[in-house]
Structure formats: C-alpha cells, structure tokens
Amino acid sequence: MNKLVISLDGVVVREATISKEKTTLGRRPYNDIVIDNLAVSGEHAIFHMLGSEVYIEDLKSTNGTYVNGSAIKRHRLAHDEVIEVGKYKIKFLGEGQPPGPQDDEEDKDWAGFVTVPGSDLGLFSAPNPLQTQASIRVLNGAAAGREVELTKDRTTLGKPGVQVAAIDKRGGSFVLTHVEGAQRPTVNGAPVSGDGLSLRNGDVIELAGTRMQFSNT
C-alpha cells in the first residue's frame, strides 16, 4: 500500500495511506489528511491514484507544494520522494518499490536542490533538442556530471531558505537572476547584480555550494 510519512523538524508526527482514487490534504478538518498549521492552506493538495501510479496536485495553495525542493502544480510521485507542505516534510513510500537514491547520504545533499518546477522526471528534465540546446552541467558533489536542459521559460535553481536563483529564457538569451538568500550567486567568480546577467557559453555558476557550467551550443 502507498504510504506517506509526515515529519516536522525531523520528527515523524504521523503516517497516512493512499488507498483510494482521491485523497485530499489541507488544514480544514474535512480533508482526508489534516495538517493543522497556518502555513498549510485549507485545501492545499490532492493525491490522485491512477492504477499503480500516484500523482500529487497543488490546489492553488498560498505557500505552494514542493517535491524534492521543486515547486509543482502536478507531479507523478516516485518511491522515496519528499513532499514539502509548509514546514512539514512528507516522504512518499510507493507500494512494492525498493528504496531510491535518496537513501544515500551524498544524494541527500543534492535532493534539496531546485530544478525544473513541475517536472515528472524529478530533479532533471529530459533533453528536448527541438526547443533548445542550452543546458547546465553540475561540476562538483554527488551530482557531478548531471545535466539540466533549459527547455522552460524559467528554470529555478538552488536550495529554498538558503540560496535560490532563476534562469529565464528571453528570446535567444538566458539570464541568471537572484531570487532568494543573503548571498548572490556568482558567475565566473563575480556576484550577479540585481538586474541579472546574460549567460554565455562556458560560464561557471556557483549557487548554494554547487558549481555548474552553462552551455549554449
């Protein structure tokens, strides 16, 4: 049976199961899963079970729904993925599925990194050469060598609450801007200004302790 493990500040507060077609989550008492916290909307999100697959859909909540640190509207859940609702973390345990890479300590550091909101593929989107050849490649840490294809108008990167930036596609250019955090991201060692910086092929971005190289060929 598909199960949700709900925790706050690292302490498990309850468990819930997804056993029917629709399971609602929110602050109001009529929800199937009630989280009585002001950061959670009255009707925050809904889980859809379609055969063996489970999707989570944000119900236009005030503070948003995140999966692996990425803001989502609708997302197909994979075993061991972590949902964030307010300050609560909810681990999804899929029925009959083995533990995923998040069980590895090195991958846990990268799991909080935000990339490609709403992607059903988790942290990284699939290449789409018909839309763009631009991408960023991770240079350090457990995720070194992985690539994110910049196929969306905006790709959000970073760790919420620490440092977040965005790469916006503007015509034929890709502009990096600072979104959140006391420190600004750097490009080739220089902090990004308030207006953002148009990236060039080969530029090295450093953000939330992760170094990435921009490619646009």
Secondary structure in CASP SS format (residue, H / E / C, confidence):
PFRMAT SS
TARGET T0000
AUTHOR 0000-0000-0000
METHOD secondary structure of the structure
MODEL  1
M C 1.00
N E 1.00
K E 1.00
L E 1.00
V E 1.00
I E 1.00
S E 1.00
L E 1.00
D C 1.00
G C 1.00
V E 1.00
V E 1.00
V E 1.00
R E 1.00
E E 1.00
A E 1.00
T E 1.00
I E 1.00
S C 1.00
K C 1.00
E C 1.00
K E 1.00
T E 1.00
T E 1.00
L E 1.00
G E 1.00
R C 1.00
R C 1.00
P C 1.00
Y C 1.00
N C 1.00
D C 1.00
I E 1.00
V E 1.00
I C 1.00
D C 1.00
N C 1.00
L C 1.00
A C 1.00
V C 1.00
S C 1.00
G C 1.00
E C 1.00
H C 1.00
A E 1.00
I E 1.00
F E 1.00
H E 1.00
M E 1.00
L E 1.00
G C 1.00
S C 1.00
E E 1.00
V E 1.00
Y E 1.00
I E 1.00
E E 1.00
D E 1.00
L C 1.00
K C 1.00
S C 1.00
T C 1.00
N C 1.00
G C 1.00
T E 1.00
Y E 1.00
V E 1.00
N C 1.00
G C 1.00
S E 1.00
A E 1.00
I E 1.00
K C 1.00
R E 1.00
H E 1.00
R E 1.00
L C 1.00
A C 1.00
H C 1.00
D C 1.00
E C 1.00
V E 1.00
I E 1.00
E E 1.00
V E 1.00
G C 1.00
K C 1.00
Y E 1.00
K E 1.00
I E 1.00
K E 1.00
F E 1.00
L E 1.00
G C 1.00
E C 1.00
G C 1.00
Q C 1.00
P C 1.00
P C 1.00
G C 1.00
P H 1.00
Q H 1.00
D H 1.00
D C 1.00
E H 1.00
E H 1.00
D H 1.00
K H 1.00
D H 1.00
W H 1.00
A H 1.00
G C 1.00
F C 1.00
V E 1.00
T C 1.00
V C 1.00
P C 1.00
G C 1.00
S C 1.00
D C 1.00
L C 1.00
G C 1.00
L C 1.00
F C 1.00
S C 1.00
A C 1.00
P C 1.00
N C 1.00
P C 1.00
L C 1.00
Q C 1.00
T C 1.00
Q C 1.00
A E 1.00
S E 1.00
I E 1.00
R E 1.00
V E 1.00
L C 1.00
N C 1.00
G C 1.00
A C 1.00
A C 1.00
A C 1.00
G C 1.00
R C 1.00
E E 1.00
V E 1.00
E E 1.00
L C 1.00
T C 1.00
K C 1.00
D C 1.00
R E 1.00
T E 1.00
T E 1.00
L E 1.00
G E 1.00
K E 1.00
P C 1.00
G C 1.00
V C 1.00
Q E 1.00
V E 1.00
A E 1.00
A E 1.00
I E 1.00
D E 1.00
K E 1.00
R E 1.00
G C 1.00
G C 1.00
S E 1.00
F E 1.00
V E 1.00
L E 1.00
T E 1.00
H E 1.00
V E 1.00
E E 1.00
G C 1.00
A C 1.00
Q C 1.00
R C 1.00
P C 1.00
T E 1.00
V E 1.00
N C 1.00
G C 1.00
A E 1.00
P E 1.00
V C 1.00
S C 1.00
G C 1.00
D C 1.00
G C 1.00
L E 1.00
S E 1.00
L C 1.00
R C 1.00
N C 1.00
G C 1.00
D C 1.00
V E 1.00
I E 1.00
E E 1.00
L E 1.00
A C 1.00
G C 1.00
T E 1.00
R E 1.00
M E 1.00
Q E 1.00
F E 1.00
S E 1.00
N E 1.00
T C 1.00
END
